[in-house]
């Protein structure tokens, strides 16, 4: 997919609402009712579709770990360890 920069001006309306221009909605395949993620970072506001947010998270994990392999196993092992510690704490009370 080839990315291009699309610049549109929008007006902040009542209750902080904005309307994404039709050209932007069309470019990203956004439909009424789609959930978007709003990120405030480094003095910028980013609006991402859920698909874009998941891809950004996936890329960030790969940057940090080198791959996604074993991630679920690590997560489950951490949760099991937390549960074991909580159970031990409950037994000592």
N, C-alpha and C positions, 0 to 999 in steps of 0.2 A: 504494500500500500504506500502510495506517495503522499506525504504530508505537505500541506501548504498552510501558510498563516492566513487566517481569516480574521479581520478586524471589523467589529461592529460596535456601535454605540448603543447602550441601553440606558433606560432611566429607572432609577430606584423608586418603586411605587410604595403604596400603603403597606404597612407591616413588613417592609423590607423586601417586597416581591420584585423580581425582574422577569421579563419575558425574553426567552432566548429567541433570537431571530430565526425565521423559517430556514434560511440558508444554513445556519449552524445545526439546527435540528435535523435537516435533511442530510447534511454532510456526515453526521454521526449516527444516523438512523434512530434518532430519539422520537419517542411517541408519548402522547398524553398518558400520565400515570407512571412513567418510568421513574425509578428512584435514582437520584444523583447524589454524589458525595461532594461536600464543600470542604476544602482544605485551605486554612490560612497558614502560610509558611513563607518565611523569608521576606515579609512585607508584601506578599502577593496573595491573591485569592484565586484558587483553582477550582473549577467545577468539573467533576469527572463522572462519567457514566459508571455504573457498577462494574461493567466489563473492564473499563479502563482502570478503575481503582484496584481491581483484583490483579490485573496484569502488572500494574505498578508495584503492588505488594510482592507479587511473585518475582519480579525482576530484582527488587531490593533484597529478598531472601537469597536469591542466587548470587548476588553481588557479595553478600556477607558470608555465605556458606560454600559457595562454589557449585552447589546443586540442590535439588529438592529431595534427593535420595535420603531415606532414613529419617526425614523430618517427622512424619507421623509417629514412628516408633519412639523417637526422642520425646515427643510431646506426651505420648501415653505413659512412658516411663516416668516422666516428671510428675504427671498427675497421680500415678500410683504411689510414688514416693510421698507426695503431699498428703494423700489419703492415709497412708501408713503412719506418718508423723501425727496427724490429727487424731487418729485412733489411739495412738500411744498417749498423747496428751490427755485425751478424755478418760483413759483408764487410770491415769495418775491423779486425777482430780477427785 
